[in-house]
Amino acid sequence: MTTHRHRKDRKSAGGLLCGAFVCVMLTAGTGDRAPALLASGLLISALMLYRRTVEPRPYAYWPAWMTGSVIALLLAWASTGTQRLLLLPLAAIEAAAALVLFLLWRRRRDGRGDWIVWNPNERKVLRREWTRRDAVGWAEFYGRSCAVSRIDWFPELATEVPLYPDRHRPGQLMPHLGPLAE
């Protein structure tokens, strides 16, 4: 169900992006400003659909900043005078923020920089979290002796599947391992 919805949302977002591109081409070809405003709305809609399909990883919101920059450019194109003078620096600032967030996201992609809660005696990974705060919170919830470390410090544990992998059900073991209770 979820993958079907995600696939459908991605197709819809792609269609909205194509519509925005067509509107930009109409604006460039005819000189009319109305399609640029329509393209801005289509980009916002495409972004909202795309965000529904993306896993909420750290710094994964860089496309929103890039879309904001493009929308500011489109609005500057459609406006005149002082509005244009305000929108162009705004687009540059948003583009710079998007670039920084993209570089940070790229560095954290594929789980680099994640935190693990693990049992040092058995060298078993109990849980993998995106932030230290989440890892410490889960370790307190777990209530047994465990360690919290950055995954980069223990590369041999990076490929291990955590015993409690489900982010939405923190106390549930992998299905074949049984419940949290001893």
VOTOR-636245 format. One record per residue (C-alpha): residue number from 1; residue in three letters; chain; z, y, x. Coordinates in steps of 0.02 Angstrom, whole numbers, always signed. Layout:
BEGIN
nr/rest/kette/z/y/x
NUM/ALA/A/Z/Y/X
...
***
This chain:
BEGIN
nr/rest/kette/z/y/x
1/MET/A/+0/+0/+0
2/THR/A/+51/+126/+133
3/THR/A/-96/+88/+248
4/HIS/A/-216/+101/+101
5/ARG/A/-142/+270/+55
6/HIS/A/-149/+328/+236
7/ARG/A/-330/+274/+249
8/LYS/A/-370/+366/+87
9/ASP/A/-278/+523/+145
10/ARG/A/-369/+522/+312
11/LYS/A/-537/+507/+224
12/SER/A/-490/+650/+109
13/ALA/A/-434/+756/+258
14/GLY/A/-599/+719/+345
15/GLY/A/-694/+773/+189
16/LEU/A/-596/+935/+179
17/LEU/A/-631/+967/+364
18/CYS/A/-817/+941/+334
19/GLY/A/-807/+1061/+188
20/ALA/A/-721/+1190/+297
21/PHE/A/-858/+1169/+428
22/VAL/A/-992/+1195/+296
23/CYS/A/-903/+1353/+237
24/VAL/A/-896/+1419/+415
25/MET/A/-1082/+1386/+435
26/LEU/A/-1116/+1476/+270
27/THR/A/-1015/+1624/+331
28/ALA/A/-1109/+1628/+495
29/GLY/A/-1278/+1609/+410
30/THR/A/-1258/+1728/+265
31/GLY/A/-1131/+1854/+329
32/ASP/A/-1031/+1835/+168
33/ARG/A/-843/+1833/+197
34/ALA/A/-791/+1728/+47
35/PRO/A/-835/+1558/+124
36/ALA/A/-722/+1599/+273
37/LEU/A/-576/+1620/+154
38/LEU/A/-622/+1457/+68
39/ALA/A/-631/+1371/+238
40/SER/A/-453/+1430/+275
41/GLY/A/-389/+1350/+116
42/LEU/A/-484/+1189/+152
43/LEU/A/-408/+1182/+326
44/ILE/A/-232/+1201/+256
45/SER/A/-265/+1061/+132
46/ALA/A/-338/+948/+267
47/LEU/A/-186/+979/+377
48/MET/A/-66/+934/+236
49/LEU/A/-157/+770/+204
50/TYR/A/-166/+730/+389
51/ARG/A/+21/+762/+413
52/ARG/A/+60/+632/+279
53/THR/A/-24/+498/+386
54/VAL/A/+54/+538/+555
55/GLU/A/+215/+460/+617
56/PRO/A/+340/+601/+646
57/ARG/A/+354/+589/+836
58/PRO/A/+422/+729/+946
59/TYR/A/+299/+873/+963
60/ALA/A/+177/+791/+841
61/TYR/A/+162/+957/+747
62/TRP/A/+42/+1033/+874
63/PRO/A/-107/+1012/+753
64/ALA/A/-18/+1129/+631
65/TRP/A/-9/+1266/+763
66/MET/A/-192/+1238/+810
67/THR/A/-243/+1246/+627
68/GLY/A/-143/+1407/+609
69/SER/A/-239/+1480/+754
70/VAL/A/-406/+1432/+678
71/ILE/A/-354/+1502/+509
72/ALA/A/-302/+1666/+591
73/LEU/A/-474/+1675/+674
74/LEU/A/-560/+1640/+508
75/LEU/A/-458/+1773/+421
76/ALA/A/-495/+1896/+562
77/TRP/A/-679/+1857/+541
78/ALA/A/-667/+1893/+354
79/SER/A/-565/+2053/+373
80/THR/A/-598/+2222/+448
81/GLY/A/-503/+2358/+541
82/THR/A/-318/+2343/+576
83/GLN/A/-300/+2171/+498
84/ARG/A/-420/+2103/+626
85/LEU/A/-321/+2186/+766
86/LEU/A/-163/+2098/+705
87/LEU/A/-242/+1928/+674
88/LEU/A/-329/+1907/+843
89/PRO/A/-169/+1916/+948
90/LEU/A/-83/+1804/+820
91/ALA/A/-222/+1675/+842
92/ALA/A/-202/+1684/+1032
93/ILE/A/-13/+1659/+1022
94/GLU/A/-32/+1512/+903
95/ALA/A/-165/+1434/+1014
96/ALA/A/-50/+1450/+1166
97/ALA/A/+94/+1371/+1069
98/ALA/A/-21/+1231/+1012
99/LEU/A/-75/+1199/+1192
100/VAL/A/+105/+1189/+1253
101/LEU/A/+155/+1074/+1110
102/PHE/A/+1/+966/+1140
103/LEU/A/+45/+944/+1324
104/LEU/A/+225/+900/+1279
105/TRP/A/+165/+779/+1145
106/ARG/A/+44/+698/+1267
107/ARG/A/+185/+674/+1393
108/ARG/A/+297/+592/+1261
109/ARG/A/+158/+486/+1185
110/ASP/A/+173/+296/+1192
111/GLY/A/+363/+304/+1195
112/ARG/A/+388/+387/+1363
113/GLY/A/+548/+486/+1360
114/ASP/A/+625/+384/+1219
115/TRP/A/+807/+334/+1222
116/ILE/A/+870/+155/+1207
117/VAL/A/+1035/+83/+1150
118/TRP/A/+1058/-79/+1244
119/ASN/A/+1181/-212/+1294
120/PRO/A/+1198/-205/+1485
121/ASN/A/+1278/-379/+1495
122/GLU/A/+1136/-468/+1407
123/ARG/A/+1001/-339/+1452
124/LYS/A/+945/-335/+1270
125/VAL/A/+876/-179/+1188
126/LEU/A/+966/-151/+1024
127/ARG/A/+879/+7/+966
128/ARG/A/+748/+131/+1023
129/GLU/A/+760/+313/+967
130/TRP/A/+659/+470/+999
131/THR/A/+807/+581/+1043
132/ARG/A/+972/+560/+1133
133/ARG/A/+1065/+624/+980
134/ASP/A/+990/+487/+871
135/ALA/A/+1028/+354/+1002
136/VAL/A/+1210/+407/+1019
137/GLY/A/+1227/+416/+830
138/TRP/A/+1160/+240/+810
139/ALA/A/+1273/+175/+950
140/GLU/A/+1424/+247/+857
141/PHE/A/+1361/+166/+697
142/TYR/A/+1341/+0/+787
143/GLY/A/+1524/+4/+839
144/ARG/A/+1514/-123/+980
145/SER/A/+1503/-102/+1167
146/CYS/A/+1331/-37/+1216
147/ALA/A/+1248/+88/+1330
148/VAL/A/+1131/+234/+1291
149/SER/A/+997/+269/+1422
150/ARG/A/+827/+345/+1440
151/ILE/A/+690/+212/+1433
152/ASP/A/+612/+286/+1591
153/TRP/A/+768/+236/+1690
154/PHE/A/+743/+52/+1648
155/PRO/A/+556/+18/+1646
156/GLU/A/+586/-171/+1635
157/LEU/A/+659/-143/+1461
158/ALA/A/+514/-37/+1401
159/THR/A/+413/-183/+1335
160/GLU/A/+558/-269/+1246
161/VAL/A/+562/-265/+1057
162/PRO/A/+727/-193/+994
163/LEU/A/+841/-305/+892
164/TYR/A/+858/-166/+761
165/PRO/A/+682/-91/+753
166/ASP/A/+672/-20/+577
167/ARG/A/+700/+169/+579
168/HIS/A/+731/+175/+392
169/ARG/A/+856/+32/+391
170/PRO/A/+964/+58/+545
171/GLY/A/+1081/-90/+516
172/GLN/A/+949/-222/+483
173/LEU/A/+905/-346/+619
174/MET/A/+729/-408/+642
175/PRO/A/+697/-527/+496
176/HIS/A/+714/-688/+596
177/LEU/A/+879/-635/+677
178/GLY/A/+992/-610/+526
179/PRO/A/+1108/-469/+466
180/LEU/A/+1213/-346/+567
181/ALA/A/+1379/-431/+525
182/GLU/A/+1449/-550/+655
***
